[in-house]
Amino acid sequence: MIALILNSGLGSRMGVLTSEHPKCMTEISGKETILSRQLKLISDAGIEEVVMTTGAFDGVLANYCKELDMPVKITFVKNPVYDKTNYIYSIYCAREYLKDKDVLLMHGDLVFENSVFDEVIESENSCMTVSSTLPLPEKDFKAVIKDGKIEKVGIEFFNDAYAAQPLYKLMKDDWNRWLGAIEAYCESGDEAKKKCYAENALNELEGKNIYPLDFTDRLCAEIDDPSDLAVVSSKLKEIENRKVYMCFSTDMIHSGHISIIKKAARLGKLTIGVLSDEAVASYKRFPLLPFSERKAMFESISGVHDVVEQKTLSYRENLEKLRPDFVVHGDDWTEGFQRPIRDEVTSVLAQYGGRLVEFPYSSGDKFKELEKRARADLSMPDMRRGRLKKAIAMKGTITAIEAHSGLTGLIAENTVVYQDGGARQFDAMWISSLCDSTAKGKPDIELVDMTSRFRTIDDIMEVTTKPIIFDGDTGGLTEHFVYTVKTLERMGVSMVIIEDKTGLKKNSLFGTEVKQTQADIPDFCEKIRAGKKAQKTADFMICARIESLILERGMDDALERAFAFTDAGADAIMIHSRKKEPDEIFKFVELFREKDKTTPIVVVPTSFNTVTEEEFKERGVNVVIYANQLTRTGFPAMQNAAKMILEHHRAKECDDICMPFKEIITLIPEEN
């Protein structure tokens, strides 16, 4: 595409302002002229070639353009009879540079705001700027619209007409037809045809394919006299002070982000809200970069005026505080889980007259590849291992759900629930000895050896990215536990939980119904110390599980053990109970927190399952593990399916309640 700027007019109505230079060099603000603004927009749009017609002060104009040092090639074409002809003849003089090209045509005294220019550039068809809201001018251009296309342009039309401005985008075929008509006018021998508007020639063409582009009440105006200059300059100042807001969660900036940021910055002073780490982790994935680094990343981008934190997916708090004139977003949130967020944004903006501007969302294979790479990074052992500690520090309370296979790991990884414009998902996965044993059809008595259980970890880690909490049972002999810690840490597991019991393991669900022996405090402390000594990084966590309440040894015993185990180096304490009421769990947390404010507390609310995560968080619990729900729901469903087939002697009734396999395999990534 080539840009054509018509600067051959005298500009006599500007008085002394154009006594020493052409009108296009008139200052419209403290930092730009009409022409410098036009050329910057042209350059930013990627247009590299400009044809500029000139008249009086052609040398001054050429020197000025050279001083601007814009990254565009400018060809100057002087109209030798600029004072006796109109711009139709200036176009004729430049015709050899303009044939067989898409053309962006504008008058040299035209000032328009960025969004108007952008829409012209992005138009897929030939277009001319018109306004459906401005009153029809007496002496300036109007465009007659018929069947959605521009039929005529001139100052004399008032019926079926819109106010119009001479900013065009003309596709090659449409432009060649108009240019041919201009040539015919200028070569006709009729001198009057050299003094009319170029649009006179356009109006004689049949079957024009030029569409109106409605700029409504946005700035798009010619400067004919000093009063126009005052109005336009005032409007520009207002535009420059407009406040624009966007929100980002990304930790990898790609060309699509840069593109929409540039578009937003052209609307005014751009403030970017960067989602907090907790907000990102709640609906997307754990951020590769912490908030402080993501904030700094956006602060370094040209065109960004300010960067602030957005604490939640909801924009309300920041919008009510900043009251931006525009909120900019991609058009990907018109449907799906983000729709309520969009609805809230439009509601808040409507309260004070703000506007939502949506641009096409950037999607494609290269962007998907970036996200795939991010997930690959998150799945690496060194990245995955430390995320549990970070998530606890970030959110205060995190949740984990059991996984016992690659497929259940994918369920834990990908299940998201959207509520009230926000999102909820599990922060981690719990690899339970009970569920691992059950999946293999074996009793939960540490019969499944560690080698087999490590294979389960491998299966899950291969297809997921979230942190893993490992059920280490009793930890075995201290000497064995040391090697377990080393292996788990090397694999990228975040936490191992070991219970303070000895001898053949009996599941805690049995409580005092079977004989269970609690480990002596000094012996268990020694196991913890040995495990801590064996680990190589500060990321790996050893959690001591206390069975005192399960075995009805009392609160004092539970607390004594808790403080002893933390003194021995335990990174977290898990307290367990078989009772349906959470009272003793709450009491333990209360008493423990009186002396220890920081050590994470872990609970598994299998029995006391009416307590919400919010209640746990309020009382000081940091990790809530849903320890066996996938196993407990999966097996009855499979058993029921088997019975239905036997009862009906066919699969139809069973298939009616089955999830289509096509939906199941969508969980499975094509490449891990």
C-alpha positions in Angstrom: 0.0 0.0 0.0 1.1 3.5 -0.8 -0.1 6.7 1.0 -1.1 9.8 -1.0 -1.1 13.1 0.9 -2.4 16.1 -0.9 -0.5 19.2 0.2 -0.7 21.5 -2.8 -3.3 23.9 -1.5 -2.6 27.5 -0.5 -4.2 27.5 2.9 -5.0 31.1 2.7 -7.8 31.0 5.2 -5.2 30.3 7.9 -3.9 33.8 7.6 -0.4 34.5 9.1 -0.2 30.9 10.2 0.6 29.8 6.7 2.6 32.8 5.5 5.9 31.0 5.6 5.1 27.3 5.3 2.3 25.1 4.0 -0.8 24.4 6.1 0.2 20.8 6.9 3.2 22.2 9.0 0.8 24.0 11.4 1.4 22.9 15.0 -1.6 21.2 16.5 0.1 20.5 19.9 3.3 21.2 21.6 4.9 18.2 20.1 3.5 17.7 16.6 2.2 19.2 13.4 -0.6 18.0 11.2 1.9 16.4 8.9 4.1 14.9 11.6 1.1 13.2 13.1 -0.1 11.9 9.8 3.4 10.5 8.9 3.8 8.8 12.3 0.5 7.0 11.9 1.4 6.0 8.4 4.8 4.7 9.5 3.3 2.9 12.5 0.9 1.1 10.2 3.8 -0.3 8.3 3.3 1.8 5.1 6.8 2.5 3.8 6.1 4.7 0.7 4.4 8.1 0.6 3.6 10.3 -2.4 3.1 13.9 -1.4 1.8 16.6 -3.7 3.1 20.1 -3.2 2.5 23.7 -4.3 3.8 26.8 -2.5 6.7 26.3 -0.1 7.6 23.0 -1.7 11.2 23.3 -0.7 10.3 24.2 2.9 8.1 21.2 3.0 10.7 18.8 1.7 13.3 20.1 4.2 10.8 19.7 7.0 10.1 16.1 6.1 13.8 15.4 6.0 14.2 16.8 9.5 11.4 14.6 10.7 13.5 11.5 9.7 10.5 9.2 9.4 11.1 5.6 8.3 9.2 6.2 5.0 10.2 7.0 1.5 8.6 10.3 0.4 8.2 11.2 -3.3 7.4 14.9 -3.7 5.3 15.8 -6.8 4.8 19.5 -7.3 1.6 20.8 -9.0 3.1 23.5 -11.3 -0.2 25.4 -11.4 -1.2 24.8 -7.8 -2.7 28.3 -7.5 -4.9 27.8 -10.6 -6.2 24.2 -10.1 -7.6 22.0 -7.4 -6.2 18.8 -6.0 -7.7 16.8 -8.9 -4.9 18.1 -11.0 -2.3 17.4 -8.2 -3.4 13.8 -8.3 -3.1 13.8 -12.1 0.5 15.1 -11.8 1.4 12.2 -9.5 -0.5 9.5 -11.5 2.6 7.5 -12.6 3.5 6.8 -9.0 0.0 5.7 -8.1 -1.2 3.2 -10.7 -1.9 -0.4 -9.9 -1.5 0.1 -6.1 -3.7 0.1 -3.0 -3.8 3.7 -1.9 -4.4 5.4 1.4 -5.6 8.9 0.4 -5.9 11.9 2.7 -5.9 15.6 2.5 -2.9 17.3 4.1 -5.0 19.4 6.5 -6.9 16.4 8.0 -6.5 15.4 11.6 -7.9 12.2 12.9 -7.6 10.2 16.1 -5.7 6.9 16.1 -8.7 4.6 16.3 -10.3 6.1 13.2 -7.1 5.7 11.2 -6.7 2.1 12.5 -10.1 1.2 11.3 -9.5 2.6 7.9 -6.2 0.7 7.6 -7.9 -2.6 8.7 -10.8 -2.3 6.4 -11.1 -5.2 4.0 -12.8 -3.0 1.4 -12.4 0.4 -0.1 -13.8 2.9 2.3 -14.3 6.6 3.1 -14.7 8.1 6.5 -18.2 9.4 7.3 -20.1 10.3 10.5 -23.7 9.2 11.2 -23.8 11.5 14.3 -22.4 14.9 13.2 -24.7 17.5 11.6 -24.4 17.9 7.9 -22.0 20.8 7.1 -23.0 23.6 4.8 -19.9 23.9 2.8 -17.9 20.7 3.4 -18.1 17.2 2.1 -21.2 15.0 2.4 -21.4 11.4 1.2 -24.6 10.0 -0.3 -25.1 6.4 0.9 -27.1 4.0 -1.2 -27.4 0.2 -0.6 -24.6 0.4 2.0 -22.1 2.0 -0.4 -21.0 5.5 -1.2 -22.8 6.7 -4.3 -21.7 10.4 -4.5 -19.4 12.7 -2.6 -19.6 16.5 -2.7 -20.5 19.7 -0.9 -23.9 20.0 -2.6 -25.6 16.8 -1.4 -28.0 16.8 1.6 -30.4 14.0 1.0 -29.5 10.5 2.2 -26.1 12.0 3.1 -23.7 11.8 6.0 -21.0 14.3 6.9 -17.8 13.0 5.3 -14.0 13.6 5.4 -11.5 12.9 2.7 -9.7 10.0 4.3 -9.9 7.0 2.0 -8.6 3.5 1.7 -8.9 2.4 -1.9 -8.2 -1.1 -3.1 -6.2 -1.3 -6.4 -9.1 -2.0 -8.8 -11.3 0.7 -7.2 -8.5 3.2 -7.3 -7.5 2.5 -10.9 -11.1 3.3 -12.0 -11.1 6.6 -10.1 -7.6 7.5 -11.3 -8.7 6.7 -14.9 -11.7 9.1 -14.4 -9.3 11.8 -13.0 -7.0 11.4 -16.1 -10.0 11.7 -18.4 -11.1 14.9 -16.6 -7.7 16.5 -16.7 -7.0 15.6 -20.3 -10.4 16.7 -21.6 -9.3 20.1 -22.5 -11.9 21.7 -20.2 -9.9 23.9 -17.8 -12.9 23.9 -15.4 -12.4 20.2 -14.8 -8.9 20.9 -13.4 -10.4 23.2 -10.8 -13.1 20.9 -9.4 -12.9 18.3 -6.7 -11.5 14.9 -7.6 -14.7 13.5 -6.2 -16.6 14.9 -9.2 -14.8 12.4 -11.4 -15.6 9.7 -8.9 -19.3 10.5 -8.9 -19.5 9.7 -12.6 -18.4 6.1 -12.2 -21.0 3.4 -12.1 -20.9 0.4 -9.7 -18.5 1.9 -7.2 -17.5 -0.4 -4.3 -16.5 2.2 -1.7 -18.0 1.7 1.7 -18.7 4.2 4.4 -16.6 3.9 7.6 -18.5 5.6 10.4 -16.3 7.5 12.8 -19.4 8.8 14.7 -18.3 11.5 17.1 -14.6 10.7 17.1 -12.0 13.2 15.8 -11.7 13.3 12.1 -11.7 16.9 10.8 -10.0 19.3 8.4 -8.4 22.5 9.6 -9.4 25.3 7.3 -9.0 28.3 9.5 -7.8 29.3 13.0 -11.1 28.4 14.7 -10.9 24.9 13.3 -7.3 24.7 14.6 -8.4 25.7 18.1 -11.2 23.1 18.1 -8.9 20.3 16.9 -6.1 21.1 19.2 -8.5 21.1 22.2 -9.9 17.8 21.1 -6.4 16.3 20.7 -5.5 17.4 24.2 -8.6 15.7 25.5 -7.8 12.5 23.6 -4.2 12.4 24.9 -5.6 12.6 28.5 -8.1 9.8 28.0 -7.5 6.9 30.4 -7.3 3.4 28.9 -7.2 0.2 30.9 -6.2 -3.4 30.0 -5.6 -6.5 32.1 -3.0 -9.2 31.5 -2.3 -12.5 33.2 0.5 -13.7 30.8 4.1 -14.2 31.8 5.2 -14.6 28.1 4.6 -11.6 25.9 4.2 -12.4 22.2 3.5 -10.4 19.1 -0.3 -10.6 19.6 0.1 -8.9 23.0 2.3 -6.2 21.6 -0.2 -5.6 18.8 -3.2 -5.1 21.1 -1.1 -3.0 23.5 -0.1 -0.7 20.7 -3.8 -0.3 19.7 -4.8 0.4 23.3 -2.0 3.0 23.7 -3.3 4.8 20.7 -6.6 5.5 22.5 -5.0 7.4 25.3 -2.8 7.0 28.4 -2.6 3.2 28.9 -2.7 1.6 32.3 -2.1 -2.1 32.4 -3.5 -4.2 35.3 -1.4 -7.3 36.0 -3.2 -10.1 37.6 -1.9 -11.1 41.0 -0.1 -14.5 41.2 -3.1 -15.9 43.2 -5.6 -14.7 40.5 -3.6 -16.3 37.7 -3.1 -19.6 39.5 -6.8 -19.7 40.3 -8.0 -19.9 36.8 -5.1 -20.6 34.4 -1.9 -22.2 35.6 0.8 -21.3 38.0 2.7 -18.3 36.7 6.2 -18.9 35.4 7.2 -15.4 36.6 6.1 -13.9 39.9 3.9 -10.7 39.9 6.8 -8.4 40.5 8.6 -9.6 37.4 5.5 -9.6 35.3 4.8 -6.1 36.4 8.3 -5.0 35.4 7.9 -6.7 32.1 4.9 -4.6 31.2 6.5 -1.4 32.6 9.3 -1.8 30.0 6.9 -1.7 27.0 6.7 1.5 25.0 3.4 3.1 25.2 2.5 1.8 28.6 1.8 4.8 31.0 1.4 2.9 34.2 1.1 -0.7 35.6 -0.9 -1.7 38.6 -2.0 -4.9 40.3 -5.4 -6.4 39.6 -6.0 -8.7 42.6 -8.9 -10.8 41.1 -10.4 -11.7 37.8 -13.0 -9.0 38.5 -12.1 -5.6 37.1 -14.5 -3.7 39.4 -12.1 -2.5 42.0 -9.6 -1.1 39.6 -12.3 0.4 37.3 -14.0 2.2 40.2 -10.7 3.5 41.3 -9.2 4.6 37.9 -12.5 5.3 36.0 -10.9 4.8 32.6 -12.5 6.2 29.5 -11.8 2.9 27.6 -11.3 -0.7 28.6 -9.6 -2.7 25.9 -9.8 -6.5 25.6 -9.7 -9.2 22.9 -13.0 -10.5 21.6 -12.4 -13.9 23.1 -14.5 -13.2 26.2 -17.8 -12.6 24.5 -18.6 -16.3 25.2 -17.5 -18.8 27.8 -16.5 -18.5 31.4 -15.2 -14.9 31.0 -18.6 -13.6 29.8 -19.8 -12.7 33.4 -16.5 -10.7 33.8 -17.2 -8.9 30.5 -20.8 -8.2 31.6 -19.5 -6.7 34.9 -17.1 -4.5 33.0 -19.8 -3.1 30.7 -22.0 -2.5 33.7 -19.3 -0.6 35.6 -18.4 1.4 32.5 -22.0 2.3 31.9 -22.2 3.9 35.3 -20.0 6.8 34.3 -19.9 6.7 30.4 -16.8 4.6 29.8 -16.5 2.4 26.7 -15.4 -1.2 26.0 -13.2 -1.6 23.0 -12.7 -5.2 21.7 -10.1 -6.2 19.2 -9.8 -9.6 17.4 -8.1 -12.1 19.8 -4.7 -13.3 18.6 -4.8 -17.1 18.3 -2.8 -19.5 16.2 -0.3 -22.3 16.2 2.6 -20.1 17.3 0.7 -18.9 20.4 -0.4 -22.4 21.3 3.2 -23.5 21.0 4.2 -20.8 23.5 1.6 -22.1 26.0 2.8 -25.7 25.4 6.3 -24.6 26.1 5.2 -22.9 29.3 3.4 -26.1 30.5 6.5 -28.1 29.6 8.6 -25.8 31.8 6.1 -26.2 34.6 6.3 -30.0 34.4 10.1 -30.1 34.9 11.1 -31.4 38.3 13.0 -28.3 39.5 10.1 -26.1 38.5 7.3 -28.3 39.9 8.9 -29.1 43.2 9.0 -25.6 44.6 5.5 -24.6 43.5 3.7 -26.0 46.5 5.6 -23.8 48.9 5.0 -20.8 46.6 1.3 -21.6 46.3 0.8 -21.8 50.0 2.7 -18.5 50.5 0.6 -16.9 47.7 -2.9 -18.1 48.5 -2.7 -19.0 52.2 -4.8 -22.1 51.7 -4.5 -24.5 48.8 -6.4 -27.6 47.8 -5.2 -31.0 46.5 -7.2 -33.9 45.1 -6.1 -37.5 44.8 -4.7 -39.0 41.6 -3.8 -42.6 41.1 -3.1 -42.8 37.4 -2.3 -40.6 34.4 -5.9 -40.1 33.6 -7.0 -39.1 37.1 -4.0 -36.8 37.1 -5.3 -35.2 34.0 -8.7 -34.8 35.7 -7.0 -33.1 38.7 -5.0 -31.0 36.3 -7.7 -29.8 34.0 -10.9 -29.6 36.0 -12.0 -26.0 36.4 -15.3 -24.6 37.7 -16.3 -21.0 36.9 -18.3 -19.2 39.4 -19.3 -15.5 39.6 -16.8 -14.5 37.0 -14.0 -16.3 38.7 -12.4 -19.7 38.4 -11.6 -22.5 40.8 -9.3 -25.4 40.3 -7.1 -27.7 42.4 -3.6 -26.5 43.2 -1.9 -29.9 43.7 -2.4 -33.6 43.5 -2.3 -36.2 46.3 -0.8 -39.6 45.6 -2.4 -41.7 48.2 -1.1 -45.2 49.2 -4.8 -46.2 49.8 -5.9 -45.2 46.3 -2.7 -46.5 44.7 -3.1 -49.9 46.4 -6.9 -50.0 45.7 -6.3 -49.3 42.0 -4.0 -52.3 42.0 -6.5 -54.4 43.9 -4.3 -54.8 47.0 -4.8 -54.0 50.6 -3.4 -50.7 52.1 -0.7 -52.2 54.3 2.4 -50.9 52.5 2.2 -54.0 50.3 2.7 -52.0 47.1 6.4 -51.3 47.2 8.0 -47.9 46.6 9.3 -48.8 43.2 5.7 -49.5 42.0 4.5 -46.3 43.7 7.3 -44.3 42.0 6.0 -45.6 38.6 2.6 -44.1 39.5 4.3 -40.8 40.1 6.0 -41.0 36.8 2.7 -41.8 35.0 1.1 -38.7 36.5 4.1 -36.4 36.1 4.4 -37.3 32.5 1.1 -35.7 31.6 0.6 -33.0 34.3 2.3 -29.9 35.7 0.8 -29.4 39.2 2.7 -30.0 42.4 2.5 -33.5 44.0 2.0 -34.4 47.6 3.0 -38.0 48.3 1.6 -40.2 50.9 4.7 -41.8 52.4 2.7 -44.0 55.0 5.0 -44.5 58.0 8.1 -43.7 56.0 9.4 -47.2 56.8 12.8 -47.6 58.5 14.7 -44.4 58.9 17.4 -45.7 56.6 14.8 -46.4 53.9 13.1 -43.1 54.4 16.4 -41.3 53.6 16.4 -42.8 50.1 12.7 -42.2 49.6 13.3 -38.5 50.3 16.2 -38.4 47.8 14.2 -40.1 45.1 11.0 -38.0 45.6 13.0 -34.8 45.6 14.8 -35.8 42.5 11.6 -36.7 40.7 10.1 -33.2 41.5 7.6 -34.2 44.2 6.9 -31.2 46.5 5.9 -32.9 49.8 6.0 -36.2 51.5 3.6 -36.9 54.4 4.6 -39.5 56.9 2.5 -40.7 59.8 3.8 -41.3 63.3 3.0 -45.0 63.5 5.2 -48.1 63.6 4.8 -51.7 62.6 2.5 -53.1 59.9 0.4 -50.2 58.5 -3.3 -50.2 59.2 -5.4 -47.5 57.5 -6.4 -44.7 59.8 -10.0 -45.3 58.8 -10.0 -48.2 61.2 -9.0 -46.0 64.2 -8.9 -48.1 67.4 -10.8 -51.0 65.8 -7.5 -52.6 64.9 -4.3 -52.6 66.9 -2.1 -49.7 65.8 1.1 -48.5 67.4 2.1 -44.9 67.5 5.8 -44.2 67.2 7.7 -42.8 70.1 8.3 -39.1 69.7 12.2 -39.2 69.8 12.2 -42.0 67.2 9.9 -40.2 64.8 11.8 -36.9 65.3 15.0 -38.7 64.3 13.3 -39.9 61.1 12.3 -36.4 60.3 15.8 -35.1 61.0 17.4 -37.8 58.8 15.0 -37.0 56.0 15.7 -33.2 56.2 19.4 -33.9 56.2 19.1 -36.1 53.1 17.3 -33.5 50.9 19.3 -31.3 48.6 16.9 -28.3 48.1 14.9 -26.0 50.3 11.8 -26.6 48.1 11.1 -30.2 49.2 8.8 -30.5 52.3 8.4 -33.2 54.9 5.1 -33.2 56.6 4.5 -35.0 59.9 1.1 -36.6 60.2 -0.1 -37.0 63.8 -2.4 -39.9 64.6 -3.1 -39.0 68.3 -6.8 -38.0 67.7 -7.4 -41.0 65.5 -6.0 -43.3 68.3 -7.8 -41.3 71.0 -4.6 -40.3 72.7 -6.0 -36.8 73.4 -5.3 -33.2 72.4 -2.3 -32.7 74.7 -0.5 -35.7 73.1 -1.3 -34.3 69.6 0.1 -30.9 70.4 3.2 -32.3 72.2 4.0 -34.3 69.1 3.3 -31.4 66.7 5.7 -29.0 68.5 8.4 -31.8 68.8 8.1 -32.6 65.1 8.4 -29.0 64.0 11.4 -28.6 66.3 12.9 -31.7 64.5 12.5 -29.9 61.2 9.1 -30.9 59.9 8.0 -28.4 57.3 4.3 -29.0 57.9 1.9 -30.7 60.3 -1.0 -32.9 59.3 -3.7 -33.4 61.9 -6.3 -36.2 61.3 -9.6 -37.2 62.8 -12.3 -39.8 62.2 -15.1 -37.7 63.8 -17.8 -36.2 61.6 -17.7 -33.0 63.6 -14.6 -30.8 63.1 -14.5 -29.6 66.6 -11.3 -31.3 67.7 -9.6 -30.4 64.4 -10.5 -26.7 65.0 -9.3 -26.9 68.6 -6.0 -28.4 67.6 -5.5 -25.6 65.0 -6.4 -22.9 67.5 -4.0 -24.2 70.1 -1.2 -24.9 67.7 -1.5 -21.4 66.1 -1.2 -19.8 69.6 2.4 -20.9 69.6 3.2 -21.4 65.9 1.9 -18.9 63.4 3.7 -20.0 60.3 4.1 -23.8 60.0 1.6 -25.0 57.4 -1.2 -27.2 58.7 -2.6 -30.0 56.5 -6.1 -31.6 56.9 -7.9 -34.4 55.1 -11.6 -33.7 55.7 -12.8 -37.2 54.7 -15.0 -37.5 57.8 -15.6 -33.9 58.7 -16.6 -33.1 55.1 -19.1 -30.3 55.7 -16.4 -27.8 56.4 -15.6 -25.4 53.5 -12.2 -24.4 52.4 -13.0 -20.8 53.4 -13.7 -21.9 57.0 -10.4 -23.9 57.1 -8.5 -20.8 55.8 -10.1 -18.5 58.3 -9.0 -20.8 61.1 -5.4 -21.1 59.9 -5.4 -24.3 57.8 -3.1 -24.2 54.8 -3.6 -27.4 52.8 -6.9 -29.2 52.3 -6.6 -32.7 50.7 -9.5 -34.5 49.1 -7.9 -37.8 49.6 -9.9 -40.5 47.8 -13.0 -39.0 46.1 -12.0 -39.9 42.6 -11.4 -43.5 43.6 -14.7 -43.7 45.6 -16.8 -42.3 42.8 -15.0 -44.1 40.0 -15.4 -47.7 41.3 -19.2 -47.6 41.9 -19.7 -46.1 38.4 -17.7 -48.9 36.8 -19.4 -51.6 38.9 -22.8 -50.2 37.9 -21.8 -50.3 34.3 -20.8 -53.9 34.5 -24.1 -54.8 36.2 -26.1 -53.0 33.5 -24.5 -55.0 30.8 -25.1 -58.3 32.6 -28.7 -57.4 33.4 -29.7 -56.2 29.8 -27.5 -58.6 27.9 -26.3 -55.7 25.8 -24.4 -52.4 26.1 -27.0 -49.9 25.0 -28.4 -49.0 28.5 -24.8 -48.7 29.8 -23.7 -46.6 26.8 -26.5 -44.1 27.6 -24.8 -43.1 30.8 -21.3 -43.3 29.5 -19.1 -40.3 28.6 -18.2 -40.4 24.9 -14.7 -41.6 24.5 -14.1 -38.6 22.2 -14.6 -36.4 25.2 -12.3 -38.5 27.4 -9.4 -38.4 24.9 -9.6 -34.6 24.7 -8.1 -34.7 28.2 -5.0 -36.4 26.9 -2.4 -34.1 25.4 -1.2 -35.1 21.9 2.4 -34.4 23.0 3.7 -34.4 26.5 
